[in-house]
Amino acid sequence: MQTGSPLFRRGWVGLVLVLLLLLASCREEVEIFIPEEVEVTQPEYTSVTGFFLLNEANMGSNDCSLDYYDYAKGKYFRNYYASRNPSVVKDLGDVGNDIGIYGSKMYAVINCSNKVEVMDLKARRIGQVDVPNCRYIKFHGGYAYLTSYAGPVAASFDGSYKQHGYVAKIDTTTLQVVDTCVVGFQPDQLDIVGGKIYVANSGGYMVPNYENTLSVIDLETFSEVERIPIAINLHHCIADHRGILWVSSRGDYGNTPSRLYAYDTRKNRLVQSLDVAVSNLWMDGDSLYIIGNQWSNITQTNDKSYAIVNTRTMEVVSDRFITDGTAEEIRMPYGVAVNPITKDIYVTDAKDYLTPGRLYCFGSDGIKKWDVLTGYIPAHFVFIGENINEH
């Protein structure tokens, strides 16, 4: 769940807007998607057979959904989870925050439903793992590691909220939480490098006193061994193949902007800081694709950007990976992914957070190939096929 302002733009604000609009009786009925397949392009045959797209939906709506794109058929399947699980009440639940594949199972982190939904690779339900206010997931050595805010979905605007989060260790065979490790305040994305788990602590519920550290957990002992100061309100945390950890800060939505930091886990020090706004990102080889949708409380506007960082040179090599003018059509860029084989680039548009979103496919040259309607707030991707590393 991304937070575009201290009021959690598409969470708290989205929910308030929905209630106000309903009370005013000026909003059309919410569109409900029945499972549907749409032909969008010609079939494509590579080792990547498809991808799932998790649509977050607004907090309190219980409209989180899962879509699927089949490369061999050239078809996009909306509300795919519902079609595979017709007996599941309320489908996936409330606010999809992350998705990943490990072995023969797929894991969807459903933040406000306080659970991880576990499925097979055809999106058929296997079970769930109950973890409060869960956020991001990563896998290693037969276990899933999941960040949790621990407390309820809440926020203080005087800095008084004091609830440490934790990382849950989940046995992927039994789907049981076998251990927890306390970290900083409101931990978000995590990654695993060199026998350690690095966790981006946000302190997002402690406005204006945000957290500013990475928690470091020793994998063997599953205990926190260090907290490393980076910047306020950390969000994303992803490692490249050189052991450099790329960490984003949301800033404070005012005088302190969002930035991107590179932390060398071998030398144990920051090695780069880039003036790049980061809402979401995707690592593909030496390229880090970044969409920025930076909210300012000062101007009450969003600044949109589409950048590529070369993780080898640690430089911004492109500030415009959409090259054909289509970026002007995208109202609220939200999710991004890159096909590991074809290098096609996928960008989602959350629109106004209250109506169905849209998925755009671009070639590696940044020219649009196709676009299609999605669920509400399309956000998180996972590719399936042979020899694909979990992202």
Sequence and secondary structure as in RCSB ss.txt:
>XXXX:A:sequence
MQTGSPLFRRGWVGLVLVLLLLLASCREEVEIFIPEEVEVTQPEYTSVTGFFLLNEANMGSNDCSLDYYDYAKGK
YFRNYYASRNPSVVKDLGDVGNDIGIYGSKMYAVINCSNKVEVMDLKARRIGQVDVPNCRYIKFHGGYAYLTSYA
GPVAASFDGSYKQHGYVAKIDTTTLQVVDTCVVGFQPDQLDIVGGKIYVANSGGYMVPNYENTLSVIDLETFSEV
ERIPIAINLHHCIADHRGILWVSSRGDYGNTPSRLYAYDTRKNRLVQSLDVAVSNLWMDGDSLYIIGNQWSNITQ
TNDKSYAIVNTRTMEVVSDRFITDGTAEEIRMPYGVAVNPITKDIYVTDAKDYLTPGRLYCFGSDGIKKWDVLTG
YIPAHFVFIGENINEH
>XXXX:A:secstr
   SSTT IIIIIHHHHHHHHHHHT S        EEEE S    SSEEEEEEEE   TTS  BEEEEEETTTTE
EEETHHHHH TTSTTTTBS EEEEEEETTEEEEEETTTTEEEEEETT  EEEEEE TTEEEEEEETTEEEEEE  
S S   SSS    EEEEEEEETTTTEEEEEEEEEESEEEEEEETTEEEEEE  TTSTTS   EEEEEETTTTEEE
EEEE  SSEEEEEE TTSEEEEEE TTSSSS  EEEEEETTTTEEEEEE    SEEEEETTEEEEEEEEEETTTT
EEEEEEEEEETTTTEEEESBS  SSGGGG SSEEEEEE TTT  EEEEE TTSSSEEEEEEE TTS EEEEEEEE
ESEEEEEEEETT    
